[in-house]
Amino acid sequence: MRVRLGSQRQTARLANGFTAKAEIVWGPMAYAMMGGILIGTALTLLFLPALYVAWFRIPAPEAKADPALEIEQLRAQITP
């Protein structure tokens, strides 16, 4: 049984910077890494909270009543 390690060796060489034309590899890898970071951040800040709310069925907060309106309602109850 013959084991081929060509791709693993190539990856190890690229990771260590042993290429004549390193910009061929590092440029696209930088785009992939930045894309992953941005997508991961967006998923964490937007999708994960929405999934949490949907999964645990958290109700929307009720709108707070206007204090001035409450005062007017109390005055209306007091005055004849």
MOPAC internal coordinates of N, CA, C and O (Angstrom, degrees):
PM7 1SCF
backbone

  N    0.0000 0     0.00 0     0.00 0    0    0    0
  C    1.4458 1     0.00 0     0.00 0    1    0    0
  C    1.5274 1   108.62 1     0.00 0    2    1    0
  O    1.2310 1   121.30 1   -54.06 1    3    2    1
  N    1.3011 1   115.13 1   125.94 1    3    2    1
  C    1.4485 1   120.32 1  -177.52 1    5    3    2
  C    1.5300 1   109.73 1  -104.34 1    6    5    3
  O    1.2310 1   120.98 1   -47.98 1    7    6    5
  N    1.3230 1   115.74 1   132.02 1    7    6    5
  C    1.4535 1   120.88 1  -179.19 1    9    7    6
  C    1.5176 1   107.73 1  -104.48 1   10    9    7
  O    1.2310 1   121.18 1   -51.14 1   11   10    9
  N    1.3116 1   115.34 1   128.86 1   11   10    9
  C    1.4625 1   120.15 1   178.72 1   13   11   10
  C    1.5247 1   109.08 1  -103.72 1   14   13   11
  O    1.2310 1   121.04 1   -53.74 1   15   14   13
  N    1.2903 1   115.61 1   126.26 1   15   14   13
  C    1.4566 1   120.87 1  -178.93 1   17   15   14
  C    1.5253 1   112.38 1  -120.06 1   18   17   15
  O    1.2310 1   120.43 1  -156.75 1   19   18   17
  N    1.3135 1   116.78 1    23.25 1   19   18   17
  C    1.4629 1   120.28 1  -176.94 1   21   19   18
  C    1.5167 1   113.33 1   -60.81 1   22   21   19
  O    1.2310 1   120.88 1   132.19 1   23   22   21
  N    1.3189 1   115.92 1   -47.81 1   23   22   21
  C    1.4682 1   118.16 1  -177.68 1   25   23   22
  C    1.5302 1   111.56 1   -68.01 1   26   25   23
  O    1.2310 1   120.51 1   145.27 1   27   26   25
  N    1.3380 1   116.63 1   -34.73 1   27   26   25
  C    1.4588 1   119.25 1   178.35 1   29   27   26
  C    1.5255 1   110.74 1   -67.83 1   30   29   27
  O    1.2310 1   120.57 1   140.17 1   31   30   29
  N    1.3089 1   116.52 1   -39.83 1   31   30   29
  C    1.4699 1   119.95 1   177.31 1   33   31   30
  C    1.5217 1   110.75 1   -64.21 1   34   33   31
  O    1.2310 1   121.02 1   137.84 1   35   34   33
  N    1.3472 1   115.66 1   -42.16 1   35   34   33
  C    1.4620 1   119.75 1   179.79 1   37   35   34
  C    1.5296 1   110.11 1   -61.48 1   38   37   35
  O    1.2310 1   120.42 1   136.64 1   39   38   37
  N    1.3150 1   116.81 1   -43.36 1   39   38   37
  C    1.4651 1   120.62 1   179.48 1   41   39   38
  C    1.5234 1   110.85 1   -64.08 1   42   41   39
  O    1.2310 1   120.42 1   138.58 1   43   42   41
  N    1.3144 1   116.80 1   -41.42 1   43   42   41
  C    1.4641 1   120.25 1   178.99 1   45   43   42
  C    1.5217 1   110.87 1   -64.58 1   46   45   43
  O    1.2310 1   120.28 1   140.03 1   47   46   45
  N    1.3079 1   117.07 1   -39.97 1   47   46   45
  C    1.4652 1   119.73 1   178.33 1   49   47   46
  C    1.5223 1   111.13 1   -64.29 1   50   49   47
  O    1.2310 1   120.89 1   137.44 1   51   50   49
  N    1.3465 1   115.91 1   -42.56 1   51   50   49
  C    1.4575 1   119.24 1  -179.14 1   53   51   50
  C    1.5229 1   111.06 1   -66.87 1   54   53   51
  O    1.2310 1   120.50 1   141.42 1   55   54   53
  N    1.3318 1   116.66 1   -38.58 1   55   54   53
  C    1.4603 1   120.14 1   180.00 1   57   55   54
  C    1.5236 1   111.45 1   -65.19 1   58   57   55
  O    1.2310 1   120.65 1   147.52 1   59   58   57
  N    1.3132 1   116.36 1   -32.48 1   59   58   57
  C    1.4629 1   120.52 1  -179.69 1   61   59   58
  C    1.5224 1   112.97 1   -88.96 1   62   61   59
  O    1.2310 1   120.19 1   173.78 1   63   62   61
  N    1.3227 1   117.24 1    -6.22 1   63   62   61
  C    1.4526 1   120.48 1   177.65 1   65   63   62
  C    1.5176 1   114.32 1    83.69 1   66   65   63
  O    1.2310 1   119.32 1  -156.34 1   67   66   65
  N    1.3238 1   118.90 1    23.66 1   67   66   65
  C    1.4536 1   122.11 1  -179.27 1   69   67   66
  C    1.5210 1   111.98 1   -92.09 1   70   69   67
  O    1.2310 1   119.95 1  -124.62 1   71   70   69
  N    1.3238 1   117.70 1    55.38 1   71   70   69
  C    1.4664 1   120.57 1   176.74 1   73   71   70
  C    1.5120 1   108.66 1  -126.40 1   74   73   71
  O    1.2310 1   121.53 1   -25.84 1   75   74   73
  N    1.2996 1   114.67 1   154.16 1   75   74   73
  C    1.4562 1   119.41 1   177.93 1   77   75   74
  C    1.5269 1   110.29 1   -75.50 1   78   77   75
  O    1.2310 1   120.92 1   145.11 1   79   78   77
  N    1.3302 1   115.84 1   -34.89 1   79   78   77
  C    1.4577 1   120.52 1  -178.63 1   81   79   78
  C    1.5310 1   108.73 1  -120.07 1   82   81   79
  O    1.2310 1   120.42 1  -103.32 1   83   82   81
  N    1.2987 1   116.80 1    76.68 1   83   82   81
  C    1.4631 1   121.31 1  -175.52 1   85   83   82
  C    1.5234 1   111.78 1   -67.96 1   86   85   83
  O    1.2310 1   119.94 1   152.00 1   87   86   85
  N    1.3355 1   117.73 1   -28.00 1   87   86   85
  C    1.4664 1   118.97 1  -178.08 1   89   87   86
  C    1.5246 1   112.11 1   -65.82 1   90   89   87
  O    1.2310 1   120.04 1   159.21 1   91   90   89
  N    1.3198 1   117.53 1   -20.79 1   91   90   89
  C    1.4688 1   121.09 1   177.80 1   93   91   90
  C    1.5240 1   109.81 1   -66.03 1   94   93   91
  O    1.2310 1   120.31 1   146.82 1   95   94   93
  N    1.3045 1   117.02 1   -33.18 1   95   94   93
  C    1.4622 1   121.51 1  -177.57 1   97   95   94
  C    1.5135 1   111.97 1   -93.74 1   98   97   95
  O    1.2310 1   120.06 1   135.39 1   99   98   97
  N    1.3387 1   117.50 1   -44.61 1   99   98   97
  C    1.4591 1   120.21 1  -171.65 1  101   99   98
  C    1.5138 1   113.10 1   -70.59 1  102  101   99
  O    1.2310 1   119.21 1   149.01 1  103  102  101
  N    1.3280 1   119.10 1   -30.99 1  103  102  101
  C    1.4637 1   121.59 1   179.49 1  105  103  102
  C    1.5243 1   112.07 1   -61.67 1  106  105  103
  O    1.2310 1   119.72 1   120.89 1  107  106  105
  N    1.3420 1   118.15 1   -59.11 1  107  106  105
  C    1.4688 1   119.36 1   178.52 1  109  107  106
  C    1.5275 1   113.09 1   -62.10 1  110  109  107
  O    1.2310 1   120.51 1   146.17 1  111  110  109
  N    1.3274 1   116.63 1   -33.83 1  111  110  109
  C    1.4601 1   118.65 1   179.04 1  113  111  110
  C    1.5307 1   110.35 1   -66.70 1  114  113  111
  O    1.2310 1   119.95 1   144.77 1  115  114  113
  N    1.3226 1   117.71 1   -35.23 1  115  114  113
  C    1.4642 1   120.69 1   177.30 1  117  115  114
  C    1.5250 1   110.63 1   -64.74 1  118  117  115
  O    1.2310 1   120.21 1   138.68 1  119  118  117
  N    1.3434 1   117.20 1   -41.32 1  119  118  117
  C    1.4637 1   120.23 1   176.71 1  121  119  118
  C    1.5254 1   110.92 1   -62.38 1  122  121  119
  O    1.2310 1   120.51 1   136.91 1  123  122  121
  N    1.3125 1   116.63 1   -43.09 1  123  122  121
  C    1.4689 1   120.28 1  -179.62 1  125  123  122
  C    1.5291 1   110.65 1   -64.59 1  126  125  123
  O    1.2310 1   120.28 1   138.80 1  127  126  125
  N    1.3143 1   117.07 1   -41.20 1  127  126  125
  C    1.4613 1   119.89 1  -179.48 1  129  127  126
  C    1.5260 1   111.62 1   -67.90 1  130  129  127
  O    1.2310 1   120.03 1   136.72 1  131  130  129
  N    1.3191 1   117.55 1   -43.28 1  131  130  129
  C    1.4640 1   120.02 1   179.18 1  133  131  130
  C    1.5256 1   110.80 1   -65.91 1  134  133  131
  O    1.2310 1   120.32 1   140.69 1  135  134  133
  N    1.3230 1   116.99 1   -39.31 1  135  134  133
  C    1.4596 1   119.97 1   176.72 1  137  135  134
  C    1.5185 1   111.45 1   -62.04 1  138  137  135
  O    1.2310 1   120.58 1   137.99 1  139  138  137
  N    1.3247 1   116.49 1   -42.01 1  139  138  137
  C    1.4561 1   120.19 1   178.36 1  141  139  138
  C    1.5069 1   112.57 1   -65.13 1  142  141  139
  O    1.2310 1   120.55 1   140.37 1  143  142  141
  N    1.3216 1   116.55 1   -39.63 1  143  142  141
  C    1.4614 1   120.07 1   178.55 1  145  143  142
  C    1.5288 1   110.54 1   -65.37 1  146  145  143
  O    1.2310 1   120.42 1   135.38 1  147  146  145
  N    1.3312 1   116.80 1   -44.62 1  147  146  145
  C    1.4656 1   120.07 1  -179.03 1  149  147  146
  C    1.5290 1   111.69 1   -66.49 1  150  149  147
  O    1.2310 1   120.07 1   136.24 1  151  150  149
  N    1.3192 1   117.47 1   -43.76 1  151  150  149
  C    1.4639 1   120.54 1   179.72 1  153  151  150
  C    1.5248 1   110.14 1   -66.51 1  154  153  151
  O    1.2310 1   120.18 1   139.08 1  155  154  153
  N    1.3245 1   117.26 1   -40.92 1  155  154  153
  C    1.4627 1   120.17 1   177.92 1  157  155  154
  C    1.5146 1   112.26 1   -62.71 1  158  157  155
  O    1.2310 1   120.41 1   140.57 1  159  158  157
  N    1.3235 1   116.82 1   -39.43 1  159  158  157
  C    1.4636 1   120.66 1   177.79 1  161  159  158
  C    1.5174 1   110.99 1   -66.00 1  162  161  159
  O    1.2310 1   120.61 1   135.58 1  163  162  161
  N    1.3303 1   116.45 1   -44.42 1  163  162  161
  C    1.4667 1   119.93 1   179.40 1  165  163  162
  C    1.5243 1   110.88 1   -62.87 1  166  165  163
  O    1.2310 1   120.32 1   137.41 1  167  166  165
  N    1.3166 1   116.99 1   -42.59 1  167  166  165
  C    1.4595 1   119.68 1   178.71 1  169  167  166
  C    1.5239 1   111.20 1   -63.29 1  170  169  167
  O    1.2310 1   120.65 1   139.90 1  171  170  169
  N    1.3112 1   116.35 1   -40.10 1  171  170  169
  C    1.4617 1   120.27 1  -178.44 1  173  171  170
  C    1.5277 1   111.32 1   -68.04 1  174  173  171
  O    1.2310 1   119.89 1   139.66 1  175  174  173
  N    1.3219 1   117.82 1   -40.34 1  175  174  173
  C    1.4614 1   120.50 1  -175.45 1  177  175  174
  C    1.5237 1   113.48 1   -84.10 1  178  177  175
  O    1.2310 1   119.60 1   152.41 1  179  178  177
  N    1.3404 1   118.37 1   -27.59 1  179  178  177
  C    1.4588 1   120.58 1  -175.23 1  181  179  178
  C    1.5251 1   113.29 1  -110.84 1  182  181  179
  O    1.2310 1   120.13 1   126.41 1  183  182  181
  N    1.2978 1   117.36 1   -53.59 1  183  182  181
  C    1.4574 1   120.96 1  -172.11 1  185  183  182
  C    1.5205 1   112.71 1   -75.06 1  186  185  183
  O    1.2310 1   119.87 1   137.23 1  187  186  185
  N    1.3002 1   117.86 1   -42.77 1  187  186  185
  C    1.4593 1   121.05 1  -176.70 1  189  187  186
  C    1.5328 1   112.67 1   -63.04 1  190  189  187
  O    1.2310 1   118.69 1   134.63 1  191  190  189
  N    1.3391 1   120.10 1   -45.37 1  191  190  189
  C    1.4714 1   118.52 1   175.83 1  193  191  190
  C    1.5313 1   112.87 1   -63.16 1  194  193  191
  O    1.2310 1   120.19 1   142.02 1  195  194  193
  N    1.3290 1   117.24 1   -37.98 1  195  194  193
  C    1.4663 1   120.04 1   178.32 1  197  195  194
  C    1.5261 1   110.69 1   -65.41 1  198  197  195
  O    1.2310 1   120.64 1   139.96 1  199  198  197
  N    1.3107 1   116.38 1   -40.04 1  199  198  197
  C    1.4644 1   120.30 1   177.45 1  201  199  198
  C    1.5208 1   110.86 1   -64.57 1  202  201  199
  O    1.2310 1   119.93 1   140.61 1  203  202  201
  N    1.3201 1   117.74 1   -39.39 1  203  202  201
  C    1.4616 1   122.61 1   178.44 1  205  203  202
  C    1.5331 1   110.53 1   -61.88 1  206  205  203
  O    1.2310 1   120.79 1   133.28 1  207  206  205
  N    1.3318 1   116.10 1   -46.72 1  207  206  205
  C    1.4658 1   120.81 1  -179.63 1  209  207  206
  C    1.5215 1   110.40 1   -63.28 1  210  209  207
  O    1.2310 1   120.19 1   137.91 1  211  210  209
  N    1.3263 1   117.25 1   -42.09 1  211  210  209
  C    1.4642 1   120.44 1  -179.38 1  213  211  210
  C    1.5254 1   111.06 1   -69.23 1  214  213  211
  O    1.2310 1   120.01 1   139.78 1  215  214  213
  N    1.3034 1   117.59 1   -40.22 1  215  214  213
  C    1.4634 1   121.01 1  -176.02 1  217  215  214
  C    1.5304 1   111.85 1   -67.69 1  218  217  215
  O    1.2310 1   120.69 1   134.54 1  219  218  217
  N    1.3237 1   116.28 1   -45.46 1  219  218  217
  C    1.4623 1   120.88 1  -177.22 1  221  219  218
  C    1.5308 1   112.90 1   -93.27 1  222  221  219
  O    1.2310 1   120.03 1  -175.33 1  223  222  221
  N    1.3144 1   117.55 1     4.67 1  223  222  221
  C    1.4707 1   124.12 1   176.84 1  225  223  222
  C    1.5348 1   111.72 1    50.39 1  226  225  223
  O    1.2310 1   121.07 1  -125.20 1  227  226  225
  N    1.3090 1   115.56 1    54.80 1  227  226  225
  C    1.4600 1   121.59 1   179.13 1  229  227  226
  C    1.5313 1   108.32 1   -80.07 1  230  229  227
  O    1.2310 1   119.81 1   -56.53 1  231  230  229
  N    1.3466 1   117.97 1   123.47 1  231  230  229
  C    1.4695 1   119.25 1  -178.40 1  233  231  230
  C    1.5221 1   111.46 1   -72.39 1  234  233  231
  O    1.2310 1   121.66 1   -22.85 1  235  234  233
  N    1.3246 1   114.44 1   157.15 1  235  234  233
  C    1.4636 1   120.17 1   177.11 1  237  235  234
  C    1.5256 1   108.95 1   -70.38 1  238  237  235
  O    1.2310 1   119.87 1   -35.05 1  239  238  237
  N    1.3035 1   117.85 1   144.95 1  239  238  237
  C    1.4745 1   119.47 1   179.84 1  241  239  238
  C    1.5305 1   110.37 1   -66.46 1  242  241  239
  O    1.2310 1   121.26 1   -35.77 1  243  242  241
  N    1.3257 1   115.19 1   144.23 1  243  242  241
  C    1.4621 1   119.85 1   178.73 1  245  243  242
  C    1.5256 1   109.75 1   -75.00 1  246  245  243
  O    1.2310 1   121.70 1   -31.40 1  247  246  245
  N    1.3143 1   114.35 1   148.60 1  247  246  245
  C    1.4630 1   119.33 1   178.69 1  249  247  246
  C    1.5216 1   108.80 1   -71.19 1  250  249  247
  O    1.2310 1   120.49 1   -44.53 1  251  250  249
  N    1.3036 1   116.68 1   135.47 1  251  250  249
  C    1.4632 1   121.18 1   179.40 1  253  251  250
  C    1.5282 1   109.57 1   -77.08 1  254  253  251
  O    1.2310 1   121.62 1   -38.86 1  255  254  253
  N    1.2961 1   114.50 1   141.14 1  255  254  253
  C    1.4613 1   119.44 1   179.04 1  257  255  254
  C    1.5258 1   109.64 1   -73.77 1  258  257  255
  O    1.2310 1   121.39 1   -29.82 1  259  258  257
  N    1.3089 1   114.95 1   150.18 1  259  258  257
  C    1.4509 1   121.24 1   178.79 1  261  259  258
  C    1.5334 1   109.16 1   -73.92 1  262  261  259
  O    1.2310 1   119.05 1   -55.76 1  263  262  261
  N    1.3210 1   119.42 1   124.24 1  263  262  261
  C    1.4763 1   120.79 1  -179.37 1  265  263  262
  C    1.5280 1   112.55 1   -58.81 1  266  265  263
  O    1.2310 1   119.75 1   144.37 1  267  266  265
  N    1.3183 1   118.08 1   -35.63 1  267  266  265
  C    1.4692 1   120.39 1  -179.78 1  269  267  266
  C    1.5252 1   109.83 1   -65.42 1  270  269  267
  O    1.2310 1   120.13 1   142.81 1  271  270  269
  N    1.3199 1   117.36 1   -37.19 1  271  270  269
  C    1.4586 1   120.85 1   178.50 1  273  271  270
  C    1.5267 1   110.82 1   -67.30 1  274  273  271
  O    1.2310 1   120.36 1   140.29 1  275  274  273
  N    1.3073 1   116.91 1   -39.71 1  275  274  273
  C    1.4626 1   120.38 1   177.86 1  277  275  274
  C    1.5243 1   111.13 1   -63.55 1  278  277  275
  O    1.2310 1   120.02 1   140.22 1  279  278  277
  N    1.3143 1   117.56 1   -39.78 1  279  278  277
  C    1.4673 1   121.49 1   178.49 1  281  279  278
  C    1.5196 1   110.16 1   -63.75 1  282  281  279
  O    1.2310 1   120.75 1   136.96 1  283  282  281
  N    1.3337 1   116.16 1   -43.04 1  283  282  281
  C    1.4697 1   119.74 1   178.85 1  285  283  282
  C    1.5215 1   111.34 1   -63.67 1  286  285  283
  O    1.2310 1   119.61 1   141.46 1  287  286  285
  N    1.3200 1   118.34 1   -38.54 1  287  286  285
  C    1.4661 1   121.50 1   178.07 1  289  287  286
  C    1.5284 1   110.40 1   -66.34 1  290  289  287
  O    1.2310 1   119.84 1   139.61 1  291  290  289
  N    1.3240 1   117.91 1   -40.39 1  291  290  289
  C    1.4654 1   120.38 1   177.67 1  293  291  290
  C    1.5278 1   110.99 1   -65.61 1  294  293  291
  O    1.2310 1   120.00 1   139.37 1  295  294  293
  N    1.3243 1   117.61 1   -40.63 1  295  294  293
  C    1.4706 1   121.20 1   177.97 1  297  295  294
  C    1.5352 1   110.63 1   -62.38 1  298  297  295
  O    1.2310 1   121.02 1   140.57 1  299  298  297
  N    1.3316 1   115.65 1   -39.43 1  299  298  297
  C    1.4618 1   119.97 1  -179.79 1  301  299  298
  C    1.5342 1   110.15 1   -66.19 1  302  301  299
  O    1.2310 1   119.86 1   147.09 1  303  302  301
  N    1.3043 1   117.86 1   -32.91 1  303  302  301
  C    1.4559 1   120.29 1   178.84 1  305  303  302
  C    1.5305 1   111.29 1   -73.83 1  306  305  303
  O    1.2310 1   120.13 1   146.76 1  307  306  305
  N    1.3219 1   117.35 1   -33.24 1  307  306  305
  C    1.4606 1   121.37 1  -176.25 1  309  307  306
  C    1.5251 1   110.80 1   -78.04 1  310  309  307
  O    1.2310 1   119.66 1   133.70 1  311  310  309
  N    1.3076 1   118.25 1   -46.30 1  311  310  309
  C    1.4688 1   121.06 1  -175.06 1  313  311  310
  C    1.5326 1   110.53 1   -75.32 1  314  313  311
  O    1.2310 1   120.92 1   -40.59 1  315  314  313
  N    1.3381 1   115.85 1   139.41 1  315  314  313
  C    1.4693 1   119.38 1  -179.14 1  317  315  314
  C    1.4979 1   113.73 1   -77.68 1  318  317  315
  O    1.2310 1   120.10 1   180.00 1  319  318  317

